[in-house]
Structures are given as structure tokens and as C-alpha cells.
Amino acid sequence: MANRTGPVYESTFVVDDERAAELESWLQRFAQTSLQLDGIESVHHRDVAIDEDGRFAAVLQFDCRDDAA
């Protein structure tokens, strides 16, 4: 188990399946940009299965140094 230094913030992004590749590309850029912010220690990305309505979901979790991040 990872040693977390502060709070974890999580964001879920949902798009129609045909936009999944575009979302993945954007999430990678967003995660890299987030790591440049003071207080963001790491970013974890995971995909969530396509739901019954054909939507694709992905989750980003941000490990923060403290509540001020």
C-alpha cells in the first residue's frame, strides 16, 4: 500500500464512447500539467468500463501534500 502524504482528490470524466480516445489524450496532458502544480504529489489514472448507455468513463486521482493543494 502506498504511503500517502495528504488528501486524495478524485475526478471522474464521462464521454460518449466515440470520444474515448480524445478523452484519453486530454487526460494524459491534464495529468502531466497537474504534476507541475505545487502540492500535487502524484496522479493516478484508471479507465472504467463502458456503461450500458455506451459512455466511457475514466478517473483521475490526485495525491496531494496537504489540504492547500
URBELWO-V37699 format. One record per residue. N is the residue number from 1. OMEGA is omega in whole degrees, -180 to 180 (* if undefined). D_LAST is the distance of its C-alpha to the last C-alpha in Angstrom with 2 decimals. Layout:
n = {N,N}
omega = {OMEGA,OMEGA}
d_last = {D_LAST,D_LAST}
//
This chain:
n = {1,2,3,4,5,6,7,8,9,10,11,12,13,14,15,16,17,18,19,20,21,22,23,24,25,26,27,28,29,30,31,32,33,34,35,36,37,38,39,40,41,42,43,44,45,46,47,48,49,50,51,52,53,54,55,56,57,58,59,60,61,62,63,64,65,66,67,68,69}
omega = {-179,173,-180,-177,-177,-177,175,175,-176,176,177,-179,-178,178,172,-174,-177,178,-176,-179,178,178,-180,179,179,-179,178,179,-180,179,179,178,-179,-179,178,-179,178,176,177,-176,179,178,179,-176,172,177,175,-176,173,-177,-176,178,179,179,179,179,175,-177,170,174,-178,173,-175,179,-178,-178,-178,-178,*}
d_last = {22.24,18.99,17.38,13.82,11.68,9.29,9.04,10.22,9.91,13.19,14.86,18.63,20.63,24.39,27.06,30.82,32.03,33.46,30.03,28.50,28.94,27.32,24.26,24.06,24.23,21.54,19.17,19.80,19.00,15.83,14.63,15.68,13.99,10.58,11.13,11.59,8.12,6.68,4.59,6.35,9.41,11.75,12.88,16.01,18.50,21.52,24.28,25.84,29.56,31.21,32.06,35.50,34.98,34.33,30.61,28.25,24.81,21.94,18.70,15.41,13.22,9.74,9.34,5.98,6.64,5.89,5.56,3.82,0.00}
//
